[in-house]
Amino acid sequence: MNQITTTTSHPQSLAIEEFLYFFLRMRKNEIKRTIKVLQERNPQASPKEIASRVINAKTGLSLLGGSLLHIPAMMPGVGQALKLAGVVGAGSMLTRMHLYMILEVALAYGHDVDDMARVPEMAAVVATTGLGAAASPLIISRLNLNPSYTAPIGALSMVALTRLVGLTASMYYGAKQAPARALTVA
């Protein structure tokens, strides 16, 4: 099995790696595999085109996740049962999806996903996703809309957030010079 390994000047600590794995279920090998497969399937594609494919793939998922996140608010009695059944996990799923997306975009542009520089970037994405998830209930309450609009507004706001995060990451990593690093396939 081919495995991409990189050498970085500022590797993340074991504590950060453990946190990302156990609390956010981040699997960096999966991120590396995804980009490697995209690059192999599209050998002529530029980093921007690879990043675009990643962002577009995540956009569809965010539509579903944004809906699931807000379904409990639409049905007050049933909402509690849905929360107990795990629909609340949509928030952590969306956060994880956005983290995967920015790391995949970074890797598409040649940046090391194991570099310590990714940690504050990931923290910004977690905060942004939280604010994005809070936007729908705020919109519903401020505009005095019927609660049945919660899921559609949640879905659309999460799609907009995913596009915003993805395109911003693409511009950021595309403009930022990737450090020279050793890349080996074992």
HELIX and SHEET records of a PDB file:
HELIX    1   1 LEU A   14  PHE A   22  1                                   9    
HELIX    2   2 LYS A   28  ARG A   41  1                                  14    
HELIX    3   3 PRO A   47  MET A   74  1                                  28    
HELIX    4   4 PRO A   76  ALA A   85  1                                  10    
HELIX    5   5 GLY A   89  ALA A  108  1                                  20    
HELIX    6   6 ARG A  118  ARG A  142  1                                  25    
HELIX    7   7 PRO A  147  TYR A  149  5                                   3    
HELIX    8   8 THR A  150  ALA A  175  1                                  26    
SHEET    1   A 2 ILE A   4  THR A   6  0                                        
SHEET    2   A 2 LEU A 183  VAL A 185 -1                                        
END                                                                             
